[in-house]
Amino acid sequence: MREQYLTPFLNSPLGKASGRDTATQKAIDALFPAQPIANSEQEIGQAVRALNNRNPRAAADLVRAHVEGTFNQASRDIQTGPNQAGGAKFRAQLVGNPQQEANLRAAVEALPNGAERWNGFNRFLDVLEATGNRQNVGSRTAYNAEINKGVTTGGLVA
C-alpha cells in the first residue's frame, strides 16, 4: 500500500506542498520547479485546487509569491541603474518554456475566477514580452541604417 499509494502521493506536488515542515519556498518549488516535467500541468492544477479547497488564501498566496519572487529576481538593478529589460526578463523566467506556461496557467485557473485571472495576467505578460523588443538606449542600429542607406544610393564615388 505504501509503495502503491503513499509514496507517489508524497512525491507529487500536492504531497510535497502539504508536508508539515515545508517552508513556503519549498512549497513554491514543489508547485513550480525550475525544470518542470512534461505534461505536469494537470498535477499542478489538482494540487492548487486541493489547496484552494482547504485554504483559498494560501493557494492564491503561493501562486502570487511565485510570481512576485520571479519578478523581484528578474528586475533587479544592473550596474548602470534600473534594469530596462526587467519586464521581458521576468516574463522569460516565469514562462520561458511552454511547460512552465502551462503549469502557471493551470495553477492560476485552479483559483477562484481563474480563467478571468489568467486572461488578464496573460495580457500583462504579452505587454512585458513586447518591452523586450525595444531598441536599447545608445544603440547604433539606427545610425548604421542611415549610413547604409547613403552608401547604397551614393553613385560612382560611393
Sequence and secondary structure as in RCSB ss.txt:
>XXXX:A:sequence
MREQYLTPFLNSPLGKASGRDTATQKAIDALFPAQPIANSEQEIGQAVRALNNRNPRAAADLVRAHVEGTFNQAS
RDIQTGPNQAGGAKFRAQLVGNPQQEANLRAAVEALPNGAERWNGFNRFLDVLEATGNRQNVGSRTAYNAEINKG
VTTGGLVA
>XXXX:A:secstr
 IIIIIHHHHHSHHHHHT TT  HHHHHHHHS SS  TT HHHHHHHHHHHHHH HHHHHHHHHHHHHHHHHHHT
  BTTBS TTHHHHHHHHHS SHHHHHHHHHHHHTSTTHHHHHHHHHHHHHHHHHHTTS  TT SHHHHHHHHHH
HHT  S  
